[in-house]
């Protein structure tokens, strides 16, 4: 595909004539690549289920093994965001997909008893590149869609990517159920051809947008905006919870409720599946009712779900725990979609401020696109780091009291704080810059 020189998604005639078709074609193949990236990012959340006593690693060590990819994934999201501006969305999607071969081949080489813990940590860190795919994919798709459709498009793109987590967990369940817990390489064998397929489809069917060139200069402006960091805190609460719980769920079931690898695998995929499927709904609700309103009520619901899983952890009641954890995944997914909708809305409103100050509409729109795209990378990176905090909290909790109850209690306090922040900044005394994130569509 050639580089598209002219792209005007806000022009209704252009959008109806050719923009919509082109944007949706790029969206579907972006989802495929991001989906595979999320699967590889969460690879060690399933590989630890294959690591029995012969590996000599205790639960605390496994939690850290699972946590490390989230840290690396958060770090690489910044350069991945700006790689779209440097190389183009299509080209970088191809490169980022092929990079996923490295952690898969490395895992195939080291997944056997006797491998040193340091080697396993190094190979687990490589899977962090899968987390970077999300940032570049979201930045790329953000440029294709008009503001009125961004919530749905970004939610669909992210939700399809998030589905990579439960899908690889289902693959692991199939392998454990069919071949037993001694054959982790079968999981890797499934994903090698999928990585090649994602790269090939991106090369054949996606486009590069000329308007994304030169966006690297937007990072400084984005980091100076206080809303970048406020929204990052909210995204830690929503996406950080989703990815952290997705990686840790199986280990929590094994460590706190004594589930076998097969029993844990039978349940692990359910939460990430629910959270992934509901994420586009969060974006759609934000389009309709406003991102801040949905985000506020959503964090309130997450706090209540956190209270329920804390109670279940103290009682060691698996049925109550599963209900509460499923609720956490659902609301984390909704919050992912609504929080991400707020990002372009904030920067679009800031652009209106610049127009009111005398800047040309074209220049203001270009500023909003560039800084909003950069903010997606920064906020996505900080949010992914929340997954590290989740897993480190579990590690410390099980190390000290052999229960996840203290960790869950800390999480519910965090969700209450996110709800208070959303209300104070974006609802009770809404700043003018937050208006598009709050006003219902068509209001």
Rosetta blueprint (number, residue, H / E / L):
1 X L
2 X L
3 X E
4 X E
5 X L
6 X L
7 X L
8 X L
9 X L
10 X L
11 X L
12 X H
13 X H
14 X H
15 X H
16 X H
17 X H
18 X H
19 X H
20 X H
21 X H
22 X H
23 X H
24 X H
25 X H
26 X H
27 X H
28 X H
29 X H
30 X H
31 X H
32 X H
33 X H
34 X H
35 X H
36 X H
37 X H
38 X H
39 X H
40 X H
41 X H
42 X L
43 X H
44 X H
45 X H
46 X H
47 X H
48 X H
49 X H
50 X H
51 X L
52 X L
53 X H
54 X H
55 X H
56 X L
57 X L
58 X L
59 X H
60 X H
61 X H
62 X H
63 X H
64 X H
65 X H
66 X H
67 X H
68 X H
69 X H
70 X H
71 X H
72 X H
73 X H
74 X H
75 X H
76 X H
77 X H
78 X H
79 X H
80 X H
81 X H
82 X H
83 X H
84 X H
85 X H
86 X H
87 X H
88 X L
89 X H
90 X H
91 X H
92 X H
93 X H
94 X H
95 X H
96 X H
97 X H
98 X H
99 X H
100 X H
101 X H
102 X H
103 X H
104 X H
105 X H
106 X H
107 X H
108 X H
109 X H
110 X H
111 X L
112 X L
113 X L
114 X L
115 X L
116 X L
117 X H
118 X H
119 X H
120 X H
121 X H
122 X H
123 X H
124 X H
125 X H
126 X H
127 X L
128 X L
129 X H
130 X H
131 X H
132 X H
133 X H
134 X H
135 X H
136 X H
137 X H
138 X H
139 X H
140 X H
141 X H
142 X H
143 X H
144 X H
145 X L
146 X L
147 X H
148 X H
149 X H
150 X H
151 X H
152 X H
153 X H
154 X H
155 X H
156 X H
157 X H
158 X H
159 X H
160 X H
161 X H
162 X H
163 X H
164 X H
165 X H
166 X H
167 X H
168 X H
169 X H
170 X H
171 X H
172 X H
173 X H
174 X H
175 X H
176 X H
177 X H
178 X H
179 X H
180 X L
181 X L
182 X L
183 X L
184 X L
185 X H
186 X H
187 X H
188 X H
189 X H
190 X H
191 X H
192 X H
193 X H
194 X H
195 X H
196 X H
197 X H
198 X H
199 X H
200 X H
201 X H
202 X H
203 X H
204 X H
205 X H
206 X L
207 X L
208 X E
209 X E
210 X H
211 X H
212 X H
213 X L
214 X L
215 X H
216 X H
217 X H
218 X H
219 X H
220 X H
221 X H
222 X H
223 X H
224 X H
225 X L
226 X H
227 X H
228 X H
229 X H
230 X H
231 X H
232 X H
233 X H
234 X H
235 X H
236 X H
237 X H
238 X H
239 X H
240 X H
241 X H
242 X H
243 X H
244 X H
245 X H
246 X H
247 X H
248 X H
249 X H
250 X H
251 X H
252 X H
253 X H
254 X H
255 X H
256 X H
257 X H
258 X L
259 X L
260 X L
261 X H
262 X H
263 X H
264 X H
265 X H
266 X H
267 X H
268 X H
269 X H
270 X H
271 X H
272 X H
273 X H
274 X H
275 X H
276 X H
277 X H
278 X H
279 X H
280 X H
281 X H
282 X H
283 X H
284 X H
285 X H
286 X H
287 X H
288 X H
289 X H
290 X L
291 X H
292 X H
293 X H
294 X H
295 X H
296 X H
297 X H
298 X H
299 X H
300 X H
301 X H
302 X H
303 X H
304 X H
305 X H
306 X H
307 X H
308 X H
309 X H
310 X H
311 X H
312 X H
313 X H
314 X H
315 X H
316 X L
317 X L
318 X H
319 X H
320 X H
321 X H
322 X H
323 X H
324 X H
325 X H
326 X H
327 X H
328 X H
329 X H
330 X H
331 X H
332 X H
333 X H
334 X H
335 X H
336 X H
337 X H
338 X H
339 X H
340 X H
341 X H
342 X H
343 X H
344 X H
345 X H
346 X H
347 X H
348 X H
349 X H
350 X H
351 X H
352 X H
353 X H
354 X H
355 X H
356 X H
357 X L
358 X L
359 X L
360 X L
361 X H
362 X H
363 X H
364 X H
365 X H
366 X H
367 X H
368 X H
369 X H
370 X H
371 X H
372 X H
373 X H
374 X H
375 X H
376 X H
377 X H
378 X H
379 X H
380 X H
381 X H
382 X H
383 X H
384 X H
385 X H
386 X H
387 X H
388 X H
389 X H
390 X H
391 X H
392 X H
393 X H
394 X H
395 X H
396 X H
397 X H
398 X H
399 X H
400 X H
401 X H
402 X L
403 X L
404 X L
405 X H
406 X H
407 X H
408 X H
409 X H
410 X H
411 X H
412 X H
413 X H
414 X H
415 X H
416 X H
417 X H
418 X H
419 X H
420 X H
421 X H
422 X H
423 X H
424 X H
425 X H
426 X H
427 X H
428 X H
429 X L
430 X L
431 X L
432 X H
433 X H
434 X H
435 X H
436 X H
437 X H
438 X H
439 X L
440 X L
441 X L
442 X L
443 X L
